[in-house]
Amino acid sequence: MNVPVNHPLLMLDPDVLRSFVAIAETGSFTAAAARIYRTPSAVSMQIKRLEEQLGVSVFLRDARKVSLTHDGEVLLGYARRLIALNREAMSRFVSADVSGVVRIGSPSDYGETVLPSVLKLFAQSHPSVAVDVVIDVSSNLTKRFALGHIDIALVSCARDDQPGDGEVVMRDDIVWAGAKGGQAHLLDPLPVSMWEEGCIWREHALSALEKVGRSYRVAFMTSHSAGQRAAILSDLAVAPMGRSFLRNDVQILDEDCGLPSPGAYQLLLKVAADPSPQVAAFSDHFRAGFERFNQTGSFDL
């Protein structure tokens, strides 16, 4: 779109950008509309106005799926950053006087990586809100959330599972992790460090081993990521982990190392219905954190 010299540029509407990101992530106008509580026709009109404003097409449409054009891929990066900044700014200034308690549930991996930056930002913008955190496996957190014992839950599930009452905030591969230069993956039966029952990484990993007939034994059992890393770094065992949670002190063991791919998973954000102001504010901080991660690969502020 050609803009006359000295003519002020039009501003991108955050609501339209949210619709755009939702379509890009779901691959469907209908699914995106359900996520953001709008009608498909309203979402379609938003995207039409967005394309007219930018002077380019952002989506390729066919009968089965919607995909991004090259310009759409470029816009997606900007959109995620703008939405994250908007949420952080609004949470800081508009909701600063909110008080009360918010109860959060998270698996240990996300408790170590996601929560520190989110809690730091939330404490700065909502100093009067107390935060209670429960660390547990996803299956137990789902039960706690259903019973109303926690207000917000991060839970992992299979890549193809329908989110139900949750919102997909992250998708990732599950990989086998081992000590750099380690020998544990060469042993038979394979020594495996296991998460407790109810972990999607565990379920996918064991299923993959059983499908190819690879024998294994449980060499270490833990419900915390610190224990899992100890087992890996000592070369006591190998373990399934989300690719995004690997550090430089471990290596990925793939099919060349004789280990089958465990597949992929997705992370859901569950928020209580009719959330209190403090719960709504914290959930927005979570969304901003994952939008930042999806854009930069880091949860750091």
HELIX and SHEET records of a PDB file:
HELIX    1   1 PRO A   14  THR A   26  1                                  13    
HELIX    2   2 PHE A   29  ILE A   36  1                                   8    
HELIX    3   3 PRO A   40  LEU A   54  1                                  15    
HELIX    4   4 HIS A   70  PHE A   93  1                                  24    
HELIX    5   5 SER A  108  THR A  113  1                                   6    
HELIX    6   6 LEU A  115  SER A  125  1                                  11    
HELIX    7   7 SER A  138  ALA A  146  1                                   9    
HELIX    8   8 ALA A  184  LEU A  186  5                                   3    
HELIX    9   9 ILE A  200  LYS A  211  1                                  12    
HELIX   10  10 SER A  225  LEU A  233  1                                   9    
HELIX   11  11 ARG A  243  PHE A  245  5                                   3    
HELIX   12  12 GLU A  255  CYS A  257  5                                   3    
HELIX   13  13 PRO A  277  THR A  296  1                                  20    
SHEET    1   A 2 PHE A  59  ARG A  61  0                                        
SHEET    2   A 2 VAL A  66  LEU A  68 -1                                        
SHEET    1   B 6 VAL A 129  ILE A 135  0                                        
SHEET    2   B 6 GLY A 100  SER A 106  1                                        
SHEET    3   B 6 ILE A 152  ALA A 158  1                                        
SHEET    4   B 6 ALA A 264  VAL A 271 -1                                        
SHEET    5   B 6 GLY A 166  ALA A 179 -1                                        
SHEET    6   B 6 ALA A 239  GLY A 242 -1                                        
SHEET    1   C 6 VAL A 129  ILE A 135  0                                        
SHEET    2   C 6 GLY A 100  SER A 106  1                                        
SHEET    3   C 6 ILE A 152  ALA A 158  1                                        
SHEET    4   C 6 ALA A 264  VAL A 271 -1                                        
SHEET    5   C 6 GLY A 166  ALA A 179 -1                                        
SHEET    6   C 6 VAL A 250  LEU A 253 -1                                        
SHEET    1   D 2 LEU A 190  TRP A 195  0                                        
SHEET    2   D 2 TYR A 216  THR A 222  1                                        
END                                                                             
